[in-house]
Amino acid sequence: MSINADISRANDLFKQKKYVEAASLFEKIAGAYQELNEVCKSAEMKNNASVAYLMAGDPQKSYDLSKDTHVIFEETKDWKNFGLALGNQASALENLGKKDLALEYYQIAAEKLNLAGEKESRAYVLKRISALQIQKGDQLDALGSMTAALHNLPELSTREKILKKLTDLVMKIGTR
């Protein structure tokens, strides 16, 4: 089978929620790309596997696979994949209970996703930042993060529209 066929198969497995099988195939593809000395593509597949392992409930395996992949994207100034890779690591760390480090990684990821113009991915990361800030007792910071997240989304659900109006109001009052 070709690499492209394997990628298509891994994506299908992921969509079918067969996360462990998808992750395993993504890992295999990452190895094939590594053998071809295509390190960026290999790192991308490791991150895909990382997401699949996280969905399968294995945050340690998820973290182990994605760890330091952002460095590869930093070397090529690929800020989108840098942000996504660091976001994957943060998600795994959050699920491992390492919330301070997760918060730090999410903050860097949000910055890089902003550089890349990735508004929706950045919004997701900002929501995670907000949730962690609430858990730490930093409600005002959490409010700011949530406001920024909502301003990055192109379309809002009814709930998000209401939340955006409320956060905007509170932020407006806070600046007076």
C-alpha positions as CSV (number, residue, x, y, z in Angstrom):
1,M,0.0,0.0,0.0
2,S,1.1,3.6,-0.6
3,I,1.6,6.1,2.1
4,N,-1.4,8.1,0.8
5,A,-3.6,5.1,0.9
6,D,-2.4,4.4,4.5
7,I,-3.2,8.0,5.5
8,S,-6.7,7.7,4.0
9,R,-7.2,4.4,5.8
10,A,-5.9,5.9,9.1
11,N,-8.3,8.9,8.7
12,D,-11.2,6.6,8.0
13,L,-10.4,4.6,11.1
14,F,-10.3,7.8,13.2
15,K,-13.7,8.9,11.8
16,Q,-15.0,5.4,12.8
17,K,-13.7,6.1,16.3
18,K,-11.3,3.2,16.0
19,Y,-8.7,5.3,17.7
20,V,-6.1,2.7,18.7
21,E,-6.0,1.3,15.1
22,A,-5.8,4.8,13.6
23,A,-3.0,5.7,16.0
24,S,-1.1,2.6,15.2
25,L,-1.4,3.2,11.5
26,F,-0.4,6.9,11.9
27,E,2.7,5.7,13.8
28,K,3.6,3.4,11.0
29,I,3.2,6.2,8.5
30,A,5.4,8.4,10.6
31,G,8.1,5.8,10.6
32,A,7.9,5.5,6.8
33,Y,8.2,9.3,6.4
34,Q,11.2,9.2,8.8
35,E,12.9,6.6,6.6
36,L,12.4,8.8,3.6
37,N,14.0,11.7,5.7
38,E,10.7,13.7,5.5
39,V,10.9,14.8,9.1
40,C,8.0,17.4,8.9
41,K,5.6,14.8,7.5
42,S,6.8,12.3,10.1
43,A,6.1,14.8,12.9
44,E,2.7,15.6,11.4
45,M,1.8,11.9,11.5
46,K,3.1,11.5,15.0
47,N,0.8,14.4,16.0
48,N,-2.1,12.6,14.3
49,A,-1.3,9.5,16.2
50,S,-1.0,11.5,19.4
51,V,-4.6,12.9,18.9
52,A,-5.9,9.4,18.3
53,Y,-4.2,8.0,21.4
54,L,-5.6,10.8,23.5
55,M,-9.1,10.0,22.1
56,A,-8.5,6.4,23.0
57,G,-7.8,7.4,26.6
58,D,-4.0,7.0,26.6
59,P,-2.6,10.5,27.4
60,Q,0.9,9.2,28.2
61,K,1.3,7.5,24.8
62,S,-0.2,10.7,23.3
63,Y,2.3,12.9,25.0
64,D,5.3,10.5,24.3
65,L,4.5,10.7,20.5
66,S,4.0,14.4,20.2
67,K,6.7,15.5,22.6
68,D,9.1,17.9,21.0
69,T,7.5,17.7,17.5
70,H,6.9,21.4,17.7
71,V,10.7,21.9,17.5
72,I,10.7,20.5,14.0
73,F,8.0,22.9,12.9
74,E,9.8,25.8,14.6
75,E,12.9,25.1,12.4
76,T,10.8,25.6,9.3
77,K,8.7,28.5,10.8
78,D,5.5,26.5,10.3
79,W,3.6,28.2,13.0
80,K,0.3,26.5,12.3
81,N,1.8,23.0,12.9
82,F,4.0,24.3,15.7
83,G,0.9,25.6,17.5
84,L,-1.1,22.4,16.8
85,A,1.8,20.2,18.0
86,L,2.3,22.1,21.2
87,G,-1.5,22.1,21.7
88,N,-1.5,18.3,21.4
89,Q,1.2,18.1,24.0
90,A,-0.7,20.5,26.3
91,S,-3.8,18.4,25.9
92,A,-2.0,15.2,26.9
93,L,-0.3,17.0,29.8
94,E,-3.7,18.3,31.0
95,N,-5.1,14.8,30.9
96,L,-2.0,13.6,32.8
97,G,-2.8,16.1,35.6
98,K,0.2,18.4,34.7
99,K,-2.0,21.4,34.4
100,D,0.6,24.2,35.0
101,L,2.8,22.9,32.2
102,A,-0.2,22.3,30.0
103,L,-1.3,26.0,30.6
104,E,2.2,27.2,29.6
105,Y,2.2,25.1,26.4
106,Y,-1.4,26.2,25.5
107,Q,-0.3,29.8,25.9
108,I,2.6,29.4,23.5
109,A,0.4,27.4,21.1
110,A,-2.2,30.2,21.1
111,E,0.5,32.7,20.3
112,K,1.9,30.7,17.4
113,L,-1.6,29.9,16.1
114,N,-2.3,33.6,16.1
115,L,0.9,34.2,14.0
116,A,-0.4,31.6,11.6
117,G,-3.8,33.2,11.4
118,E,-5.5,30.0,12.6
119,K,-8.5,31.5,14.4
120,E,-10.6,28.4,15.0
121,S,-7.7,26.3,16.4
122,R,-6.6,29.3,18.5
123,A,-10.1,29.7,19.8
124,Y,-10.1,26.0,21.0
125,V,-6.7,26.5,22.7
126,L,-7.9,29.8,24.3
127,K,-11.0,27.9,25.7
128,R,-8.7,25.3,27.2
129,I,-6.5,28.1,28.7
130,S,-9.7,29.7,30.2
131,A,-10.7,26.4,31.7
132,L,-7.3,25.9,33.3
133,Q,-7.2,29.5,34.6
134,I,-10.6,29.0,36.3
135,Q,-9.3,25.8,37.9
136,K,-6.3,27.8,39.2
137,G,-8.6,30.5,40.6
138,D,-7.6,33.1,38.0
139,Q,-11.2,34.1,37.0
140,L,-10.3,37.5,35.5
141,D,-7.6,35.9,33.3
142,A,-10.0,33.2,32.4
143,L,-12.6,35.8,31.4
144,G,-10.0,37.5,29.1
145,S,-9.1,34.2,27.5
146,M,-12.7,33.2,26.9
147,T,-13.4,36.6,25.4
148,A,-10.5,36.3,23.1
149,A,-11.6,32.7,22.1
150,L,-15.1,33.9,21.3
151,H,-13.7,36.7,19.2
152,N,-11.7,34.2,17.2
153,L,-14.6,32.0,16.2
154,P,-16.2,32.8,12.8
155,E,-19.6,31.4,13.8
156,L,-21.0,31.2,17.3
157,S,-23.7,28.9,18.8
158,T,-26.5,30.6,20.6
159,R,-24.8,29.8,23.9
160,E,-21.6,31.3,22.7
161,K,-23.3,34.4,21.4
162,I,-24.8,35.0,24.8
163,L,-21.5,34.3,26.5
164,K,-19.7,36.7,24.2
165,K,-22.2,39.5,25.0
166,L,-21.7,38.8,28.7
167,T,-18.0,38.7,28.5
168,D,-17.8,41.8,26.4
169,L,-20.0,43.6,28.9
170,V,-17.9,42.5,31.9
171,M,-14.7,43.5,30.1
172,K,-16.2,46.9,29.2
173,I,-17.2,47.5,32.8
174,G,-13.8,46.4,33.9
175,T,-12.0,49.0,31.8
176,R,-14.0,51.9,33.2
